[in-house]
């Protein structure tokens, strides 16, 4: 009887070990291959067509031959305000426009979520803050945001004239919400464009975006 009980205990212990090993394996398994779509550095930028807040059709494919910057935007996010409150983002947008670079500001906040704005409210905010993007898009369905894998505001993407994503991530090296620290931070967008235009590889092609989460519609 003792031998039987001992055998049963050994079998139970072995089964427990196997179960734990399987659980551990599940936790360390790589992500499924069917990962959500998103803009990948070195790959072609996702194409989209949308209408901006001024009623103009924006077809990303027509920007071939030009540099493009995409900025994810939420006017109520302190990390976005950090770059606008003292005019840093507006200045950068204007400088990029002077260089012929297309700047597209995208608001993927869903209705009822923080930062969502109507067309009228968006244009009013742009005027109030003296914003200078080439286009402002309201992406309340989250279609464009999810195409690019935008997760934060601001989340930045740079596309070269060939339509290839050359940078994706944070706007700069300071992840605080303090506007006083903008001047002393390295601007990754500016650096990426400068290096790429000079024919050099982008030294920091991918960084971790910081800021508020993009307020997509819940469950979508």
C-alpha positions as semicolon CSV with decimal commas, in nm:
position;residue;x (nm);y (nm);z (nm)
1;X;0,000;0,000;0,000
2;X;0,282;0,236;0,088
3;X;0,441;0,163;-0,249
4;X;0,115;0,243;-0,429
5;X;0,065;0,566;-0,233
6;X;0,424;0,669;-0,301
7;X;0,379;0,603;-0,673
8;X;0,060;0,804;-0,681
9;X;0,231;1,095;-0,506
10;X;0,519;1,082;-0,754
11;X;0,278;1,081;-1,048
12;X;0,087;1,377;-0,904
13;X;0,409;1,569;-0,841
14;X;0,529;1,504;-1,196
15;X;0,197;1,619;-1,338
16;X;0,218;1,938;-1,133
17;X;0,570;2,007;-1,259
18;X;0,462;1,953;-1,618
19;X;0,164;2,185;-1,572
20;X;0,383;2,457;-1,423
21;X;0,633;2,418;-1,706
22;X;0,355;2,452;-1,960
23;X;0,224;2,764;-1,787
24;X;0,570;2,913;-1,784
25;X;0,611;2,829;-2,150
26;X;0,286;3,005;-2,233
27;X;0,403;3,319;-2,055
28;X;0,731;3,330;-2,244
29;X;0,600;3,239;-2,589
30;X;0,657;3,505;-2,859
31;X;0,363;3,714;-2,972
32;X;0,141;3,557;-3,239
33;X;0,240;3,621;-3,598
34;X;-0,093;3,794;-3,658
35;X;0,018;4,113;-3,483
36;X;-0,178;4,436;-3,540
37;X;-0,076;4,635;-3,846
38;X;0,149;4,934;-3,802
39;X;0,412;5,147;-3,970
40;X;0,750;4,973;-3,965
41;X;1,079;5,152;-4,012
42;X;1,230;5,046;-4,344
43;X;0,894;4,940;-4,486
44;X;0,647;5,121;-4,709
45;X;0,425;5,364;-4,519
46;X;0,058;5,260;-4,494
47;X;-0,147;5,446;-4,753
48;X;-0,473;5,620;-4,669
49;X;-0,721;5,869;-4,806
50;X;-0,906;6,110;-4,580
51;X;-1,063;6,456;-4,573
52;X;-0,889;6,717;-4,361
53;X;-1,061;6,974;-4,141
54;X;-1,056;7,225;-4,426
55;X;-1,247;6,990;-4,653
56;X;-0,947;6,893;-4,867
57;X;-0,889;6,536;-4,981
58;X;-0,565;6,397;-4,841
59;X;-0,433;6,100;-5,035
60;X;-0,107;5,980;-4,883
61;X;0,001;5,825;-5,213
62;X;0,015;6,170;-5,376
63;X;0,294;6,272;-5,139
64;X;0,545;6,048;-5,313
65;X;0,851;6,257;-5,386
66;X;0,807;6,464;-5,069
67;X;0,902;6,423;-4,707
68;X;0,609;6,367;-4,473
69;X;0,576;6,397;-4,096
70;X;0,276;6,253;-3,912
71;X;0,196;6,372;-3,560
72;X;-0,066;6,209;-3,336
73;X;-0,251;6,479;-3,146
74;X;-0,475;6,521;-2,841
75;X;-0,526;6,884;-2,730
76;X;-0,608;6,778;-2,374
77;X;-0,294;6,569;-2,325
78;X;-0,030;6,744;-2,108
79;X;0,249;6,592;-2,316
80;X;0,099;6,748;-2,629
81;X;0,046;7,079;-2,454
82;X;0,412;7,067;-2,351
83;X;0,510;7,116;-2,714
84;X;0,243;7,373;-2,799
85;X;0,214;7,598;-2,494
86;X;0,532;7,789;-2,573
87;X;0,514;7,754;-2,951
88;X;0,774;7,483;-3,006
89;X;0,557;7,255;-3,219
90;X;0,414;7,544;-3,420
91;X;0,764;7,670;-3,496
92;X;0,874;7,323;-3,606
93;X;0,567;7,285;-3,828
94;X;0,639;7,618;-3,995
95;X;1,007;7,534;-4,046
96;X;0,917;7,201;-4,202
97;X;0,668;7,371;-4,435
98;X;0,940;7,610;-4,551
99;X;1,147;7,306;-4,648
100;X;0,856;7,164;-4,847
101;X;0,787;6,892;-4,591
102;X;0,424;6,786;-4,553
103;X;0,312;6,787;-4,189
104;X;-0,005;6,596;-4,106
105;X;-0,159;6,621;-3,760
106;X;-0,393;6,332;-3,676
107;X;-0,648;6,316;-3,393
108;X;-0,762;5,956;-3,347
109;X;-0,965;6,026;-3,034
110;X;-1,306;5,858;-3,055
111;X;-1,633;6,037;-2,977
112;X;-1,680;6,062;-2,602
113;X;-1,308;6,014;-2,538
114;X;-1,058;6,270;-2,414
115;X;-0,936;6,499;-2,690
116;X;-1,202;6,413;-2,946
117;X;-1,293;6,719;-3,151
118;X;-1,533;6,810;-3,428
119;X;-1,410;6,972;-3,747
120;X;-1,520;7,314;-3,625
121;X;-1,355;7,269;-3,284
122;X;-1,034;7,145;-3,447
123;X;-1,007;7,448;-3,671
124;X;-1,082;7,674;-3,377
125;X;-0,809;7,507;-3,171
126;X;-0,564;7,533;-3,461
127;X;-0,634;7,906;-3,483
128;X;-0,616;7,954;-3,105
129;X;-0,284;7,772;-3,076
130;X;-0,153;7,914;-3,407
131;X;-0,086;7,563;-3,531
132;X;0,078;7,527;-3,871
133;X;0,032;7,171;-4,004
134;X;-0,023;7,118;-4,373
135;X;-0,328;6,909;-4,289
136;X;-0,527;6,822;-3,978
137;X;-0,723;6,498;-3,983
138;X;-1,003;6,379;-3,756
139;X;-0,964;6,001;-3,738
140;X;-1,241;5,926;-3,490
141;X;-1,284;5,570;-3,620
142;X;-0,916;5,509;-3,542
143;X;-0,860;5,368;-3,890
144;X;-0,546;5,567;-3,969
145;X;-0,411;5,546;-3,617
146;X;-0,434;5,168;-3,616
147;X;-0,284;5,148;-3,964
148;X;0,025;5,322;-3,827
149;X;0,017;5,159;-3,485
150;X;0,000;5,497;-3,312
151;X;-0,016;5,446;-2,935
152;X;0,072;5,782;-2,777
153;X;0,018;6,153;-2,822
154;X;0,242;6,276;-2,955
155;X;0,356;5,977;-3,161
156;X;0,566;6,074;-3,462
157;X;0,638;5,912;-3,798
158;X;0,866;6,035;-4,076
159;X;0,826;5,915;-4,434
160;X;1,087;5,977;-4,703
161;X;1,016;6,075;-5,066
162;X;1,017;5,708;-5,168
163;X;0,727;5,641;-4,932
164;X;0,939;5,453;-4,678
165;X;0,906;5,501;-4,304
166;X;1,246;5,618;-4,176
167;X;1,150;5,712;-3,821
168;X;0,883;5,609;-3,569
169;X;0,859;5,703;-3,202
170;X;0,885;5,995;-2,965
171;X;0,927;6,352;-3,080
172;X;1,226;6,410;-2,855
173;X;1,449;6,274;-2,581
174;X;1,270;6,432;-2,284
175;X;0,970;6,228;-2,172
176;X;0,846;6,475;-1,912
177;X;0,548;6,707;-1,955
178;X;0,761;7,012;-1,870
179;X;0,766;7,265;-2,158
180;X;1,081;7,422;-2,012
181;X;1,276;7,109;-2,107
182;X;1,192;7,111;-2,477
183;X;1,482;7,334;-2,581
184;X;1,739;7,112;-2,413
185;X;1,605;6,787;-2,561
186;X;1,718;6,614;-2,879
187;X;1,443;6,631;-3,140
188;X;1,437;6,288;-3,303
189;X;1,221;6,401;-3,596
190;X;1,457;6,682;-3,693
191;X;1,759;6,455;-3,650
192;X;1,609;6,178;-3,863
193;X;1,528;6,410;-4,152
194;X;1,867;6,580;-4,133
195;X;2,057;6,251;-4,141
196;X;1,843;6,102;-4,415
197;X;1,871;6,409;-4,635
198;X;2,249;6,392;-4,595
199;X;2,245;6,034;-4,720
200;X;2,330;5,892;-4,380
201;X;2,149;5,611;-4,201
202;X;1,914;5,737;-3,931
203;X;2,101;5,672;-3,607
204;X;1,784;5,658;-3,397
205;X;1,522;5,526;-3,636
206;X;1,296;5,386;-3,364
207;X;1,236;5,517;-3,013
208;X;0,970;5,455;-2,750
209;X;0,691;5,711;-2,783
210;X;0,583;5,885;-2,465
211;X;0,268;6,073;-2,375
212;X;-0,101;5,998;-2,329
213;X;-0,245;5,684;-2,483
214;X;-0,435;5,737;-2,806
215;X;-0,801;5,741;-2,705
216;X;-0,940;5,488;-2,950
217;X;-1,300;5,374;-2,923
218;X;-1,327;5,111;-2,646
219;X;-1,333;4,756;-2,777
220;X;-1,225;4,851;-3,128
